[in-house]
Amino acid sequence: MRIGLLTEGGTPCATGDTGAWWQRLVHGLAPHDFDLYAVGGPLPAVPLPPHIRPVPATGEGALPAGPPERAARRAYGRHDRRRFAEGFHALATGLTAETDPAGGPADGQDPADAFATGLGALADLARDSGGLPGALRSDDAVRLLETACRAPGARRAAAAAGLGDHLAFADHLERALRPLSLDWYDETALAAADLCHATAGGPVALPGLLAKRFFGTPLLVTEYGVGLRAHYLAAGAVGAADRSTPLRTLLAALHGRLAGETYRQAALLTPGNAHARRWQEKLGAPRDRVRTVHPGMPAERFAEVGEAEEGGEPGTLVWIGRVEPAKDLVALLHAFAELRARQPDTRLRIVSVPADPGEPDPGADHCAYLGQCAALAAQLFPDEAAGAHAVGENPVSFEELGGPEAPTLEDVYASAAVVVLSSTVEGFPASLVEAMFCARATVSTDVGAVVEIIGGTGLVVPPRNPRALADACLALLRDPERRHRLGAAARARALELFTVDQNLAAFRGIYLELLSHAPARHRAGSDVPFAHPAEAHLPGSWAPKAVPAGTGAPDA
């Protein structure tokens, strides 16, 4: 079958350091053909197998903004202007309308339904008139947005928006809805797909919503990290401080409504963990259409470490990941100070992992936080020497993956007696799964999908609690037998749930299942399984035989 794979562009990878899962997916499901759409960015600069057809949505080689036969119809007539006004008004009302604390509409009209109605109307207009050329940034759009913000029942923060906020939001809205204006409507684009598979909800899945609306194509949405959650976190970051409260309110409403509409329209949602699943269900995803599919991670590279009888260097704690405030290394250092006071022969390795190619460079913020943590470590742990003629060493080392002290992930995990995760915010922490592949005992904070991943094979403590973190680490360091037993159980659990093979098997079955529920969609002569209802191939006639007049009914 042909799969339309909708990605975020650039590096369409799973959030949470799970790697380029989509690459493993398309390589593992080679019998299927994939059309790779990069929505919102360039196509990834990685070698692609021959059964993948890259279709850039933006940039060089991108789809045109409308079919050639409609390219000249750029100026809206009176009828199209009325259609745009009605559709945009419904969409803006859905964004600005207030909801009551229980989550329902405050004035009897469901804002989510209004948003969906407006989005569908704009999609129809874009298809009929060759896109939305400048309409989303026009004066009419700004006036309609201002009217919706100041209408009775609008959100209080939205009502305070000024002209600058309206203009900035209109610019963001046009970029988010740009897929509506691309040419998806012929047999060389989305119309050729038997199934659309989006790697995230929200704007990335917009082409999938179009394919379902116009062609009845089933939509599958996979989220290993929740894009809406990432947007909320980014909105509170230092770089977003220049945005006003009304603008942040409108942007949050837009991303929330887009994600919610994606979840409601998808034939199936496959979150990577229960944490992501809870987000989806809170935004309106029907529970009967949500199925957890854990991300597949390569386990072979850790086989040698995991099968080794030695359990790491005694007294060595290892933390590995991206150095950022959400990882709460400050709490980890305070916990290590208490731990070392009770067991002086311990040491802590903090190994930072560089950003993947194509991801934003953390830059100054990363360096500032790393410097803060290094200064705190120097203050808490002065260099110590074993004797008068020995060189002093610090029990805390800051290293970078790929450096002389930590050349590979396998070497880092092999040195650990216990692997520690101290985060206050997490999605699906891949470092935890890697430690389990290596049969290492773990101590983690109870955030994100940690409890779901560990499943009783490690110790879990509350976040922002250095004493609890120290107690758990000390308990494992003083009990090697328990440490080895938990490590073996963790490896067995990881090999059962988090390998690439189980991920591929799940999606192979899901593709056929979704296609079997939409048989009438497929073209005559297609070799796709379930392309025709089984009844169409049965011999004979199902119509009752005509009875000659006057002969009466046949005997029973």
C-alpha positions, 0 to 999 in steps of 0.5 A: 500500500502507499503511505503518506508519511507526514513529518515536521520537516528537518528532523522528523524524529520522536520527541524525547530522544527516541531517535529517528523512529520514522527511519526505522519504520520505513526501512522495516516496512519496505514492502509498503511505498511511502510518500514523505511529506515535510510540513513546515521545514525541509526534507531531512538530509539522510539517505532514503531507500528507493521505496520512499518518495520525498515530497517537500511541502515547503522550500525547493521542489515544494508543491505549488500553491494551487493547481495550474488551471486555477493559478490565475484565480487569485483575487476573490470575488464577492461570493468567495469573500463571503465564504472566507468571512463566514469560515474565518469568523467560525474559526476565530470564534472557536479560538476566542470563546471562553469555556466553563471550568468543566470544559464545556461551552460557556454560552451553549456553543461548543468552541471546538465545533465552531473551530472545526466548522471554520477550518473545514470551510477554509479548506473547501475554499482553498481547494475551490479557489486555488488556496488562500492567497494573502486572505489570512493576513488581510485586513478583513481577517484582522477585523474578523479576529478583532470582532471575535476577541471582543465579542460577548463570551470571549476569553478575558485575555483575548479581549485585551489583545491590541492591533499588534497582537492581532497582526502577529497572530494573523502571521502565525495563523497563516504559517500554521494553516499554509498546508491548506493552500498547497496542491494536494488534490491530484493523483500524484499527491495525497489522493494517491495515498491509501493511508496518512500517517502523521508523526505528530498532531496539530499543524503537521497532521493538517494534510491528513485532515484534508485527505480524510475530508476530500478522499476519505483516507484514514488518518493515523497519528503517532505521538511519542512526545506531545507537541501541544505540551512542547508548545506550552513549555516553549511559550513559558521559556525566556525567548518567548517573554516578548510575547504579550499575554493576549498573544500567548493566549491566542497561540495556545488556543490555536495549537490546542484546537488543532491538536484536538481536531486532529485527535477527534478525526484520526481513525487511530491514535498511537501514543508512545506512552500513557503520559501522552495518551492522557494528554490526547484524551484530555483534548477529546480523543475517544478512548476506543481509538487510542492505542499505546505503541511503545517506541522501538529502540535499537537494543543490539548495540547494548547487548554486550554490556547487558549480557556481561556478568559484571555490574559496573564500577562499584560506587559509580552513579551515572547521569546522561542526557541533555544538560538543561534546567528541566533535568534538575542537576542541582537537585542531583548534586545536593542529593549526591552531597548527602549520599557522599556524607554517608558513603564517601567512596562514591563518585558521580559522572554527569555525561552530556549528550549533544543535540542531534543534527538539525535540532536547535542549538541550545546555545548560551542557555545550555552553557550558562546552566552547565556552568552553574552546575559546575560551580555548585559541584566545585563548592559542594565537593572540593578536590580531595587527594588520597595522600600528601603526594597525590593529585586532588580529584573531584568526585563529580565529573562533567563529561561530553559523550564522544570525548576521551572519558565517554567515547560511546553510550555503551562505555558510559552505561558499562561504568555505572553501578546505578543510572540516575534520572533527576528530571522535573519534566520528561516525556519518554526518557530514552536514557532510561530504556538504554540503561535497562537494555544494559541491565543497569539498576535505575533511580528515577523521579516520578515524571512523564512516562517513567513509572510506565517504563520502569514497571517495578524494575527500578526505584522511583522517587518524587521530583525535587526531593534530594533526600529521597534521591540520595536514600534510593541510590544508597540503598542500591549501592549497599545491596549489590545482589538487589542491584543485579536482580533489578538490572536483569529484570529491567533488561528483560522488560526492555527487550519485551516492550521497547525493541524495534521489532515490536514497534514494526510488528505493531504498525504492520498490523495497524496499517492493515487493520485501518485499511480493512475498515475503509475498503471502498476508498481504494481504486479499481485494479489496486493490489492493495489488501482489502481493496474490494469488499469480499462480497464483490468476488462471490459467484452467483446472484444474491437477488431473489428469483422472480416467481411467474405470475399465477404459479403461487409461492414455492413450497417451503 
